[in-house]
């Protein structure tokens, strides 16, 4: 009798874990991307906050994540390209130091929810069960909900935005190895990194065209606060020159909003480089005109 009871308890636990994980996966927009879309965008943190298609006349899906590297962009492109209409647009979003960043963030909850095991580089069984366990606790402790709503309604001060920009610079110079954001100096290691990422973007462009989709390179906006921290020479070396070389080699369309005048005000940003709702509305209106009326 005791063994039967233990068996029933174990079955109940397994059923609950499966149900909790499936519920958690259904809350991930990448688990139910619609078909027959007009456009999709890839990208990292900037794109995650900057792009939204709800108030546009076109159907679209934002496949950006926080953070996300170009190799994962390519993987998601391969997975979701068939969700586009013939001739649909693929927006490849390229922020300031994207070419100096190699992949590494694979074992993230968002990928474990939406991708098959074989699609996740270095799939970690322990990490998977940790995600399942957190999903099981969510109805009781609401950890994910609290994390999502942490900054809801918060309006950052100029001082907070300045601090955020300084933190970004520290990461670029510290973690990425950028010599200085005040110069255009690039180490040989980062030159090699830039070349690898250029190839990835070119591969994505070719893949889009093979599947009858139009790739468009997008340089997203950043605030005046951020733009004052990073010299033009640095942006040229790490972003503009690599992008223009890709444009030259592939004849791909490119739209540059990095320092667009009407998107400079810090009031349009959550921090120093991610648009708030007001900024997002202005950006998306301009983007849709540029994409579809060209």
C-alpha positions as CSV (number, residue, x, y, z in Angstrom):
1,X,0.0,0.0,0.0
2,X,2.8,2.4,0.9
3,X,4.5,1.7,-2.5
4,X,1.3,2.4,-4.3
5,X,0.9,5.7,-2.5
6,X,4.5,6.6,-3.3
7,X,3.9,5.7,-6.9
8,X,0.8,7.9,-7.1
9,X,2.6,10.8,-5.6
10,X,5.5,10.4,-8.0
11,X,3.2,10.3,-11.0
12,X,1.3,13.4,-9.7
13,X,4.6,15.2,-9.4
14,X,5.7,14.3,-12.9
15,X,2.3,15.3,-14.4
16,X,2.5,18.6,-12.6
17,X,6.1,19.3,-13.8
18,X,5.1,18.5,-17.4
19,X,2.0,20.7,-17.2
20,X,3.9,23.6,-15.5
21,X,6.7,23.5,-18.1
22,X,4.2,23.4,-21.0
23,X,2.3,26.4,-19.5
24,X,5.6,28.3,-19.1
25,X,6.5,27.5,-22.8
26,X,3.2,28.8,-24.0
27,X,3.9,32.1,-22.4
28,X,6.9,32.5,-24.6
29,X,5.9,34.4,-27.8
30,X,8.5,32.4,-29.8
31,X,6.5,29.2,-29.1
32,X,3.5,30.5,-31.2
33,X,4.9,32.7,-34.0
34,X,2.1,33.2,-36.6
35,X,2.3,32.1,-40.2
36,X,2.1,34.4,-43.3
37,X,3.9,37.3,-41.6
38,X,5.0,40.4,-43.5
39,X,8.2,40.8,-41.5
40,X,10.3,39.5,-38.7
41,X,13.1,41.2,-36.8
42,X,16.1,39.6,-35.2
43,X,18.4,41.2,-32.7
44,X,19.4,41.6,-29.0
45,X,18.4,44.0,-26.2
46,X,17.9,47.1,-28.4
47,X,15.6,45.3,-30.8
48,X,13.7,43.6,-28.0
49,X,12.5,47.0,-26.7
50,X,12.5,49.0,-30.0
51,X,10.3,46.8,-32.2
52,X,6.6,46.2,-31.9
53,X,4.0,45.5,-34.6
54,X,0.7,45.8,-32.8
55,X,-0.1,49.3,-34.0
56,X,1.2,48.9,-37.5
57,X,-0.6,47.8,-40.7
58,X,1.8,44.9,-41.2
59,X,2.0,41.6,-39.4
60,X,5.4,41.0,-37.7
61,X,7.2,39.1,-35.0
62,X,10.0,40.3,-32.8
63,X,12.5,37.5,-32.4
64,X,15.0,39.5,-30.4
65,X,16.1,38.5,-26.9
66,X,18.1,40.0,-24.0
67,X,20.9,39.4,-24.9
68,X,21.2,37.6,-28.2
69,X,24.2,37.1,-30.5
70,X,24.4,36.9,-34.3
71,X,24.8,33.1,-34.3
72,X,21.5,32.8,-32.4
73,X,19.9,35.3,-34.8
74,X,20.9,33.0,-37.6
75,X,19.5,29.9,-35.8
76,X,16.2,31.7,-35.2
77,X,16.1,32.9,-38.8
78,X,16.5,29.3,-40.0
79,X,13.7,28.2,-37.7
80,X,11.1,30.9,-38.5
81,X,11.9,31.9,-42.1
82,X,8.9,29.7,-43.3
83,X,6.6,31.9,-41.2
84,X,7.0,34.8,-43.7
85,X,5.0,35.5,-46.7
86,X,6.8,35.2,-50.0
87,X,8.8,38.5,-50.3
88,X,8.5,39.2,-46.6
89,X,11.2,41.3,-44.9
90,X,13.8,40.1,-42.5
91,X,15.2,42.9,-40.3
92,X,18.8,42.1,-39.2
93,X,19.3,44.6,-36.3
94,X,23.0,45.6,-35.8
95,X,23.7,47.8,-32.7
96,X,26.9,49.6,-32.1
97,X,29.3,46.8,-30.9
98,X,27.5,43.8,-32.3
99,X,30.5,42.8,-34.5
100,X,32.8,42.8,-31.5
101,X,30.6,40.2,-29.7
102,X,30.9,36.5,-30.3
103,X,28.2,34.0,-29.1
104,X,28.0,32.4,-25.7
105,X,24.5,32.9,-24.3
106,X,23.0,29.6,-25.3
107,X,21.7,28.1,-22.1
108,X,18.9,30.7,-21.5
109,X,15.4,29.9,-20.5
110,X,13.9,31.5,-23.6
111,X,15.7,29.1,-25.9
112,X,14.9,26.0,-23.7
113,X,11.2,27.0,-24.0
114,X,11.1,27.6,-27.7
115,X,13.8,25.4,-29.4
116,X,14.4,21.7,-29.7
117,X,17.3,20.2,-27.9
118,X,19.3,19.6,-31.0
119,X,18.8,23.3,-31.9
120,X,20.5,24.6,-28.7
121,X,24.2,24.7,-28.7
122,X,25.8,22.9,-25.8
123,X,22.4,21.8,-24.5
124,X,22.7,21.3,-20.7
125,X,20.4,18.7,-19.1
126,X,20.9,20.2,-15.7
127,X,20.0,23.7,-16.9
128,X,16.9,22.2,-18.5
129,X,15.6,20.7,-15.3
130,X,16.4,23.9,-13.4
131,X,14.1,25.7,-15.9
132,X,11.4,23.1,-15.4
133,X,11.7,23.4,-11.6
134,X,11.4,27.2,-11.7
135,X,8.4,26.8,-13.9
136,X,6.8,24.5,-11.3
137,X,7.5,27.1,-8.6
138,X,6.1,30.0,-10.6
139,X,2.4,29.7,-9.6
140,X,3.5,30.0,-6.0
141,X,6.4,32.4,-5.9
142,X,5.9,34.4,-9.2
143,X,9.7,34.8,-9.8
144,X,9.4,35.3,-13.6
145,X,6.4,37.7,-13.2
146,X,8.3,39.8,-10.7
147,X,11.3,39.9,-13.0
148,X,9.3,41.0,-15.9
149,X,7.5,43.7,-14.0
150,X,10.5,44.9,-12.1
151,X,10.8,48.1,-14.1
152,X,7.1,48.4,-15.1
153,X,6.1,52.0,-14.7
154,X,9.6,53.1,-13.6
155,X,10.8,56.3,-15.2
156,X,14.6,56.5,-15.1
157,X,16.1,59.9,-14.1
158,X,18.8,61.5,-16.2
159,X,21.3,60.4,-13.6
160,X,20.2,56.8,-13.9
161,X,20.5,57.0,-17.7
162,X,24.0,58.4,-17.4
163,X,24.9,55.6,-15.0
164,X,23.5,53.1,-17.4
165,X,25.5,54.5,-20.3
166,X,28.7,54.4,-18.1
167,X,27.9,50.7,-17.4
168,X,27.6,50.0,-21.0
169,X,30.9,51.6,-21.8
170,X,32.6,49.6,-18.9
171,X,31.2,46.4,-20.4
172,X,32.4,47.2,-23.9
173,X,35.9,48.2,-22.8
174,X,36.1,45.5,-20.1
175,X,34.3,42.4,-21.3
176,X,34.6,42.9,-25.1
177,X,38.1,44.3,-25.0
178,X,37.4,47.5,-26.9
179,X,40.5,49.6,-26.4
180,X,38.6,52.8,-25.8
181,X,35.2,54.1,-27.0
182,X,36.9,57.4,-27.6
183,X,39.1,56.1,-30.4
184,X,38.8,54.0,-33.5
185,X,41.6,51.6,-32.4
186,X,40.7,47.9,-32.9
187,X,42.9,45.0,-31.7
188,X,43.7,42.2,-34.0
189,X,41.6,39.8,-31.9
190,X,38.6,42.1,-32.4
191,X,39.3,42.5,-36.1
192,X,39.1,38.7,-36.4
193,X,35.8,38.8,-34.4
194,X,34.4,41.5,-36.7
195,X,35.3,39.4,-39.8
196,X,33.6,36.3,-38.3
197,X,30.4,38.3,-37.6
198,X,30.5,39.9,-41.0
199,X,30.5,36.4,-42.5
200,X,27.5,35.4,-40.3
201,X,25.5,38.4,-41.5
202,X,26.4,37.7,-45.2
203,X,25.3,34.1,-44.6
204,X,22.0,35.3,-43.2
205,X,21.5,37.6,-46.2
206,X,22.1,34.8,-48.6
207,X,19.8,32.5,-46.6
208,X,17.0,35.1,-46.8
209,X,17.3,35.4,-50.5
210,X,17.4,31.7,-51.0
211,X,14.0,31.6,-49.3
212,X,12.6,34.5,-51.3
213,X,12.7,37.0,-48.3
214,X,14.3,40.4,-48.4
215,X,16.9,41.1,-45.8
216,X,17.3,44.7,-44.5
217,X,20.1,45.8,-42.2
218,X,18.9,48.1,-39.4
219,X,21.2,50.3,-37.2
220,X,18.9,51.0,-34.2
221,X,18.9,54.4,-32.5
222,X,20.6,55.4,-29.2
223,X,20.0,58.4,-27.1
224,X,22.1,61.6,-27.0
225,X,23.4,60.5,-23.6
226,X,24.9,57.4,-25.1
227,X,26.1,59.1,-28.3
228,X,28.1,61.6,-26.3
229,X,29.9,58.6,-24.6
230,X,31.1,57.0,-27.8
231,X,33.2,58.8,-30.4
232,X,32.3,58.9,-34.1
233,X,35.7,57.2,-34.9
234,X,34.8,54.3,-32.6
235,X,31.4,53.8,-34.3
236,X,33.0,54.0,-37.7
237,X,35.5,51.3,-36.8
238,X,33.2,48.9,-35.0
239,X,29.9,49.4,-36.8
240,X,29.8,51.6,-39.9
241,X,32.8,50.2,-41.7
242,X,31.9,46.5,-41.2
243,X,28.3,47.3,-42.3
244,X,29.2,49.3,-45.4
245,X,31.5,46.5,-46.5
246,X,28.6,44.0,-46.2
247,X,26.4,46.4,-48.2
248,X,29.1,46.7,-50.8
249,X,29.6,42.9,-51.1
250,X,25.9,41.9,-51.0
251,X,24.0,45.0,-52.3
252,X,21.7,44.6,-49.3
253,X,19.5,47.5,-48.1
254,X,20.6,49.3,-45.0
255,X,18.7,51.8,-42.8
256,X,20.7,53.9,-40.3
257,X,18.8,55.3,-37.3
258,X,21.8,55.4,-34.9
259,X,21.9,59.1,-34.5
260,X,18.6,60.1,-36.1
261,X,17.8,63.6,-34.8
262,X,14.2,63.0,-33.8
263,X,15.2,60.0,-31.7
264,X,18.0,61.6,-29.7
265,X,16.1,62.9,-26.7
266,X,16.7,60.9,-23.5
267,X,12.9,61.3,-22.8
268,X,12.3,58.7,-25.5
269,X,14.4,56.0,-23.8
270,X,14.0,53.6,-20.9
271,X,17.7,53.9,-20.1
272,X,20.5,55.2,-22.4
273,X,19.8,53.1,-25.5
274,X,16.5,51.2,-25.3
275,X,13.4,53.0,-26.5
276,X,10.3,53.5,-24.2
277,X,6.8,53.3,-25.5
278,X,6.8,56.9,-26.9
279,X,10.2,56.4,-28.6
280,X,9.1,53.0,-29.9
281,X,6.0,54.6,-31.6
282,X,8.1,57.3,-33.3
283,X,10.7,54.7,-34.4
284,X,8.2,52.2,-35.7
285,X,6.2,54.8,-37.7
286,X,9.4,55.9,-39.4
287,X,10.7,52.4,-39.9
288,X,7.5,51.2,-41.6
289,X,7.5,54.1,-44.0
290,X,11.2,53.5,-44.9
291,X,10.7,49.7,-45.3
292,X,7.5,49.7,-47.3
293,X,7.5,53.0,-49.2
294,X,11.0,52.8,-50.6
